[in-house]
Amino acid sequence: MKSRKLLIRGGVGILAAAAAFFLFRELKGEAIDWYAHRRYVRTAAYVSSAAPDQICLTWAADPATTQTIQWRTSSSVESSVVEYRGEDEPETETKRQDAARMLVEDLLLENDPINARFSATLEGLQPATAYTYRVGDPSGENWSDWAAFTTAPDDAVPFSFMYLGDAQRGLGAWGLLMNKAFERHPEAAFYVVAGDLINDGGWRNEWDHFFGAAEEIFRRRPLVPALGNHDYDYDEVPRLYLDLLTLPENGPDGFPAERAYSFTYSNALFVVLDSNLSAADQAAWLEQVLSTSNATWKIAVYHHPAYPSAPHRENEDVREVWGALFDKYHVDVALQGHDHAYLRTYPMHGGERVASAADGTIYIVSVSGTKFYDQVDRDYSEVAFPNVMTYQVIDISMNPDRFTYRAFDGEGTIRDEFVIEK
Ligand SMILES: [Fe+2]
């Protein structure tokens, strides 16, 4: 009994000493490399095998005529291919495309330290067309099931898409939410995730968990991600994010590739920005993209909110540098993350609340994982609530041009909605 007490006291003492050490360094203003403290041996829950899995669609180029597909296998697999054809075409029309292979290491994963990642971009596809495809071993032993994707339209037609805030923690619960969202809203053509897909960007097991939990969705609907701070790894480089996802390289000149990009889907422009890097370095490109687009709807996607939900989490650069361009070129909505609660601002212009969406931008923060932060009342908050995982369905229709937004909780209950008409 006595030795147990001593043991407990000893443990408490060690914890107190460690806390005092870190507090002392924080107070002295010395940077602590928190990630360095996370380098330890781990076990992967989603172990790769010779059979391809975790198939994920993205767009690296024009969504109307290309489709990028990535998947993983164990490192023993040397080559892998995509077989595909138009859904209405006979089997004899099946085409085959080779994939690029890369080994993805996380040497601290004791049961799956190295696996293989494959990526292929199908080109020359027909717009607004359904294709069936599978991926696998060209010798024919290990194939995925057939799945289908549909290319983007090349003209203005109604469509729906999904927007999600941070997944990050509680990826099991997040996967359940995602699958419910997909079941209830198969009409959503693609999934925008506004950064912090996982918690520790350098841990491949978390990425494996992310792709594994949503594989039934992402093999049918493209993932459109923005970079969050947690997507970076130990060396402050988003190595795994960049290795695992093939994304467009049409961002600012001289800016790291695949971190900022844009695409048009139907009559909507999507501009994805990297709020971890300098807002100013992306401003000229952002202005050029916004000023040359004749899309009806302009949608910005990035991680750190211009108008925070939680206390002490201001991002002045985002609000001032990008916000000024959103005002000038009338961005309709900004889809954001990072603050782990739900917030929709009134339409904002020049940092002030304005009367209608015709005069300003609506900024939204949401969270799709299980990590929640406190929230404080702000004069810019139109709808705000903490502690709820949500997914958002946006329907875009014509005659008149209408943007219908709904935020749902896991039960499928609408927690927020609004409509913009033009
Ligand atoms: Fe974040």
Residues whose N, C-alpha, C, O or C-beta is under 5 A from the ligand:
A	BS01	LIG	D196 G228 N229 H230 H338
